[in-house]
């Protein structure tokens, strides 16, 4: 990591391999910050053959001496958090000095998950209902309460009187919705209150002012890495709305979700797969419904880390990637899963769209407009060599280097990191 403060952002529909890139870069970072989203994201990291899946904890937790921060922009599921912390080594009481959870982060409560599932089920029964394809983890419902100014924050879990007041109001409101709208039994306040207090007792050692922690690290010249969840095309403002997540996944979200001003960032890293995938509903112009799409899925092990759902697979989309470059201001691209493309008869890259018979190179971020585009492809030769042992750019086959060169030329952004396998060591560094 050459630069002091960097943001690592997904350039596609999520699942780009951000976790393994964060893990690779965290070796040189002092602080790793998760700034948005919740347990609907899953970052998979493989170290020495062992698979680790984090839904909330920053991937830097796998390094024993990094400070890891969960910022105020995250909506945190305490049950998932406790499970992940308990799964770490050493024991939870020994990692409190290197893990800080923002006191201002909002809590995903059980009723958020219940409402998430019920809402999605209701959409399926509506004649014109648009199923979003949520994970059912309560993320959207929690953000609704946040912006409706009735949310419960992490600091409230450690304040019994405040928690009681806020929770009682929420339970009364949610019970009206559950019983009257959905016809299901309401919540038991006493049980939920006691459970919430137990969460607070566990989390109290980790709660802190994440903004001050990050500010202090930056002022002292430490290297800070912001870790995004999901991807640009799932951003609630800039993604393929309404088939998006409920938070700001783009680089601008680092400022609000991590409480650091824009001028203090040195570089934005865009993470993109060498092809494209998408989970859930929504438009996907380069999706391949045939043998190539199936081969990408199987070779790339394209199954969701959070739900296990098979990912939809297709070819690299330069139009969408250029849109992500523009929205985020990428200074460098980390390209993952290049090894998955070995052995194809040909590789295809979408370089433009046809909309109503007219050629366009612009990305319409409206889901309805994007659903009607036809991709325009260029074909490239693949390679047959196993590239998983390559550790320098020059060791890659010529056709692989040409493929990367085309991406650089098309986006105007250098590819500085190349993933050639799932492990921490399966990485080629060019500009980090």
ABEGO torsion letter per residue (X at the ends): XABABBBBBBABAEGAGAAAAAAAAAAABABBBBABEBAABBBBBBBGGBBBBBAABBAAAABAABBBBBBAABBBBAAAAAAAAAABOBBAAAAAAABBBBAABBBBBAAAAAAAAAAAAAAAABAABBBAGBAGAGAAAAAAAAAAGABBBAAAAABAAAAAAAAAAAAAAAAAAAAAAAGBBBBBAAAAAAAAAAAAAAAAAABBBAAAAAAAAAAAGBBBBBBBBEBAAABAAABBOABBBABBABAAAAAAAAGBBAAABABBBBBBBABBBBBEBEBBAABBABAAAAAAAAAAGBBBAAAGBBBBBBBBBAAAAAAAAAAAGBABBBBBGAAAABGBABBBBBABBBBGGBBBABBBABAAAAAABBBBBBBBBBBABBAAABABAAABBAAAAAAAAAAAAAAGBBBABBBAEABAABBBBABX
